[in-house]
């Protein structure tokens, strides 16, 4: 009688890895699943990971994008094409304004962009323009977070003032991603799949993070379709976390293993939360996952600085540990 069970694949293996490029393998996939998972993951990685890009800007002395500047080798359209290639790491969900000021004669690069503490330029050696005279080039840019590619007529929500130029925004932090599938032996069968995924990023997140986030997105989408939920230990959290104890400590009673207790004691500053949400929880004296798990949604909404967006952030962070808020 044939085996009706579909075997599960191996854990992810690292073939090679650096800060911006990585190759990973998943072995033991059921025949045909290599292309099924590989194509799905590739599309999610390219389209669904957040990044930062310039959405609009102002150039001193320029009223529209078809202008030219005295003392600048490039025309405005060429400068805009170069500016769209600047890659940023944005540490907040709020839009940030950065400024580029350069006085000629000078080769202007992305390193000339002045940023606040919430934003960082990742490719400072990127060429922007060449100033041939003694003129000063001043550009004020708005940088926002988003997904994928958004044309300027979509994210341009309101009528822009004279002198403001909207840009097509390339938000994705992924430079390229590819996958290969090859046959491998599992037991006495030689038609199982090995999936090899190669990812190159802009440096705002690591290749491993991009692959892991894509897998989480895929799992969440499938869970939503069929309506099932993974078994969670949330009830145990609510009952084991004592109100008389410090936030995040448990009584260590029956049903709560040491590993799960350690999760509850994890500090919230290690979670993927925005600065606003993290500061609001800290001000409310909530410093651990266990402290959050004791709260209901209504309790968190009463905290200054926490809204529906913050609640969604918190739920997503807790979901990584199979934890939900108290009902």
Secondary structure, DSSP 8 states (H G I E B T S, - for coil): ------------EEEEE-SSEEEEEEEEE-TTHHHHHHHHHHHHHHHSSEEEEEEEEEETT-SSTT---TTBSS-HHHHHHHHTT--EEE-SSS-EEEEEEEESSEEEEGGGEE--TTEEES-TT-EEEEE-SS-EEEEEEEEEEEESEE-HHHH--S---TTEEE--EE---EEEEEEEEEEEEETTEEEEEEEEEEEEE-SSS-HHHHHHHHHHHHHHHHHHHHT------HHHHHHHS-TTS-TT-----TT--HHHHHHHT-BGGGS---HHHHHHHHHTT--BHHHHHT-BHHHHHTSTT--HHHHHHHHHHHHTTT---B-
